[in-house]
């Protein structure tokens, strides 16, 4: 597997791989994008707006400096020339190493087709997806690893009992009629985020959870730079509250579908902040249990 170290700023912190608890890596890929392309520039855009020249080191809401969290930015996987199947295998192979080494992986996408490669590197976990779309087709445009099939590929390994989506508001009919666990955004906005977190805990009663965040799960008023925006989405603070509530259980994270060519400031910086929220909240919560 090939990693590209570029002159782009690293995300944050400067730990070595051996010392790091968190490993950040990018997967610049948008081969199966079906509407707006540009997610191959997502990792670069997130790094540029999330590096230490933009964010303060100290996160007052977690009472910790990012410089005190052992984090390593490994660069990007060289996958842009690969087929979707080859790309997923490459992401999976690298992710298996991270999991075997006891790291908390943080992946910067890339389209959503990159997520199964990392999520399925784990065993005995549940998966929570925040997404505007179900991404539950078995095949789309002749590809089983199309971005519209990402959650189906994750369910293939873990089963429907261990996978849940929140924020969904766009389904193919067959996806909506499936038995998969969904909380649509209209219900969430009506009943509130505290109710939503309670429902997540009821429906995913597992100790280890992987979180995959498609940025289009956020309303496009807050995150316009994505390939398939859908109105009536979640607000950023809703996602932060979910992250903080699940922090003790989180074992890995990805943020996908950020497309800087479609909007290069608001959306990447929001994605970057979600990364720092995941790293800080999980580090503080797990440190308190040591």
Buried (B, 14 or more C-beta within 10 A) or exposed (E): EEEBEEEBBBBBBEBEEEEBBBBBBBBBBBBBBEEBBBBBBBBBBBBBBBBBEBBEEEBEEBEBEBBEBBBBBBBBBBBBEBEBEEBBBBBBEBBBEBBEEEBBBBBBBBBBBBBBBBBBBBEEBBBBBBBBBBBBBEEBEEBBBBBBBBBBBBBBBBEEBBBBBBBBBBBBEEBBEBEBBBBBBEBBBEEEBEEBBEBBEEBBEBEBBBBBBBBBBBBBEBBBBBBBBBEBBBBBEBBBBBBBBBBBBBBBBBBBBBBBBBBBEBBBBBBBBBBBBBBBBBBBBBEEEE
